Amino acid sequence: MYYIFLGIFWVGVYLALIMAPLVVLLVSPVPAGSGFWWDVSLALGFAGTAMMGTLFFQTARFRRASAPFGIDIIYYFHRQISLVAFAFILIHPLLLLTVEPSLWGFFRPAVAPWHFWAGVGSLLALCLLLVSSLCRKPLHIDYDRWRVAHAVLATLALVLAIAHIEGVGHYVDAPSKKLLWGLISLSWLLLLAYVRLVKPALLLRRPFRVTEVIAERGDAWTLQLAPEGHAGFSFQPGQFAWLTVWDSPFALKEHPFSFASSAEHPGALRFTIKALGDFTARIKEVAVGQKVYVDGPYGSFSTDRQPADSYVFIAGGIGIVPIMGILRTLVDRADRRPLLLIYAYHTWERLTFREELETLRGQLDLRLVFVLKEPPQGWQGEVGLLSEELLARHLPQQQNDRQEYFICGPVSMIQLSEKLLNRLGVPLSKIHSELFDLV
C-alpha cells in the first residue's frame, strides 16, 4: 500500500512538471489570439518542450521516484513519452506552416531570424535522437557511442528549444512570464547538470575494487567487489545496479547488471555477467584490484517487495542471476518457505550455477525443474521450450493469494511466460519481471 500511494504522488509530480510551462500561456497578460489552430500549435510546442525537459528527470535515477514502479518501467515510459513529445513538437511547425503558408519563405538564411533556426535545429536534433534510438540495433550502432550521442543530442534539442521560445517571445515577453519561464527553464538545466555532472562526481568519490574474478559455466564471469574508503550500500535481493569499468562515471559507459550476491553481505557485491556483446565479452579481462563504480541499487524485482507464503521463479539463460541473488539471500536468512525454480537453458554442460543450485536444493525448500533445448543423451528431465503444458505439470496445484511469480530472461521468454501463467489462472498482479533490453 505504501508503494501505491508513493506511486500516485510521483505521478502527480510528473503531471505538475508537464503542466507548469502551460501556465505561462494563461498568466495575465494573455496576448491576443491569432486563431484557433495557431494557438493549438503554440500549446503543442510548449507541451512538447515541457515533456522534453522532464525526460531528464526520468533518466536521473532518483531512487525514491523510481521505487514504486521499478527503473525498467521508468525507462520504458521514457521511451514511449519521448515519442509523444516528438509528435507534439513536430505538429507544432506543421500546423503553423499549414495555417500560414507564407512562413515557408523563412527557410532562407538571409531572411529567417536566429530563433527560427534554433527551432529547426531542435527539431533536427530530436529526429536524429529518435532514429538512432529506435534503430540502434539494425544500424549496428555501438551502445557506448550511442549513449554519448544520445546525451549530446538530447541536451542540444532542449537548449535550442528554450532559445527558440525565448527568441519568439510571444507568450513570454511580459516580465512576470519571463521570470516564470526562466525559472522553469533553469530547473531543467539544473537537472541536466545534476545528471551529467553532479551525480558522476558523487560516484567518483565512492569507488569499489575488484577482489575476485570467477569463471562460471556458459561463458559467464562473476566479479566480486568491495567498497573502497566507504561502507558501500545495502540492497534488496533481485535488484540491480549500473557498473562502470575501465572508465570514470563521466564517460557515460555504464551497464546494468543484477546483484548475484546475497543481500545479507553488502560488503561483498557479486555481479555475474555473460559474454554477449562488446563490453561483456571483455569482462574476463578485468584484473583483480581494478577500480569500478557502482550506481545502485535499483529495481522492484525483489521478494522483499512482495511478501508471500511461497515463490515460483522462471529463469532463462543468464536471467538466473537476480534469482540466484534471491536464493543466496534466503539461505543466509534460513528461510524455509516453499520455492519452485524452472530454469530453461540450451545445454546441461553450459548451465550457469548448475552445481550450486543442486547444493541450494538441500539448503532451502527448493524444487528444481531444468528445461533443456539440447539435452544430453539419457536426459530424463524436461525438453524443448516453455509451454502451458510444461508449466501446468510443475506449478503448485493449489494456487493462493500468497504466492508470487518472478520471471527473468530474454524479452521473448518473459513475454511468453507471462501469457502462459495468465492462461493458467495466475493474476498479472502476481507476476513480476524486469526488462533490460529497452534500446
Summary of the structure (lengths in Angstrom):
residues: 439
radius of gyration: 25.4
end to end distance: 31.6
largest distance: 82.5
contacts: 1369
relative contact order: 0.09
helix: 51%
strand: 17%
